Amino acid sequence: MYNPFAAAPKTGSEAIHEAIGQFEDIAARIDAGVKDNEAEILANTATIAGLQVTNDMLQSTAARGESVAKKLRELIS
């Protein structure tokens, strides 16, 4: 029985273009994922740099504290 609402069968060219479009969409999604990862890497790198500065300051302060504590102990002994 003829169904007037049924889609017409695709031509070979239509099938090819549809498949290419699907692959282009996949490639675009992969590119977007790569860009997201690269942005996160940059953010993480900035965080690491900030933490390193903080650690350097903490280490410097701790070293000074140890030196002062040692000198105070020497004074009382």
N, C-alpha and C positions, 0 to 999 in steps of 0.2 A: 504494500500500500504506500502511496506517495505521501510524504509528510512535508508540507510546505514550510514548516518551521525548522526543519533539519538544516544544519550548516552544509554548505556545498563542500565537496571534498577539496582538500588542498592540492595545489599544483606542486610540482617538484621545486620550483623556484620559491614558492611560499614556505615550504617546509625548510628549505635551506636557509632562507632569511630568518625564519623563526629560531632555528637552531643557533645560527650565528648570534642573534640577539641575546639568546640565553647565555651563551659563552661570554659575550661582552658584558652582560650584567654580572656574571660571576667574577670576571676580571676586575670590574669596577668595585665590587664588594671586597675583593682581596686587597686592592689598592687602598681602600678606606681603612681596612684593618691594619695595614702596614703603617699608614699615617697616624692612626690612633696609637699604635705601639711606639712609634718614633716620638710622638708628643709626650707619652708617659716616660720614655727614657730621658728626655730632656728635663722633665719635671723632677724625676728621681735624681738626676745628676745635680740639679740645683739644690735639692734637699741634702744630698750627700755633702756637697761643698759647704753648705751652711752648718751641718753637723760637725764637719771637720774643723771649721773655725771655732765652734763652741768647744769642741774637745781640746783644741790647742790652748784656748784660754783657760779651761779647767785644769789642764795639765800644768800650765805655767803657774797658776794659783796654788795648786797642790804642792808643786816643787818649792815654791816660796814658803808655804806653810810648814813643810817638812824642815826646811832650812832654819826658819825662826824657832820652831819647836826644839830642834837639836841645839841651837845656840842658847836657848833658855835653860835647857837641861844642863848644859856645860857651865852656865853661870851658877846654878844652885849646887853643883857637885864640888 
